[in-house]
Amino acid sequence: MENRKAEPDTWELCSNTAVRRASRQLGQLYDDVLEPSGLRLTQVTLLIQIDKMNGPSLKALAEALVMDLSALGHTLKPLIRDGFLELVPDTQDRRVKRVRLTPFGDSKRREAIGLWQEAQHRFDRVFGTEASAALRQTMALISSKDFAAAFRTKPQG
């Protein structure tokens, strides 16, 4: 029998892999709680963000969610098809499209928020309220433009 040192798993070495792995698991857990609404976490997040931004342009929404426009468009299509959202021309610049909740979408958003709060309470209970807040703060830093700019800067020397 060969005596080899066990190599660490990829997620123990790579921050990106660890975050993606945790994100997939957490997304599945939240989706399970949100299932009665008929929406997935990504869709609920979109409805909440669109409401918070009060009818943002597609570009502004994509930036807020750290998504490219094509991925955002793909994600919005079923919500538009199902009557939760609508695209409308900007009143100042008709070339700019804004996305807004329909009354049906706002009703679905309010329904889903209660389920989302239940998922968040479960997370806080298991992970710890303070650790949960610290994690969100860390993730906000990582998803910031400043972090991306610093990451992209090549070290001198």
Secondary structure, 3 states (H helix, E strand, C coil): CCCCCCCCCHHHHCHHHHHHHHHHHHHHHHHHHHHHHCCCHHHHHHHHHHHHHCCCEHHHHHHHHCCCHHHHHHHHHHHHHCCCEEEEECCCCCCCEEEEECHHHHHHHHHHHHHHHHHHHHHHHHHCHHHHHHHHHHHHHHCCHHHHHHHHCCCCC
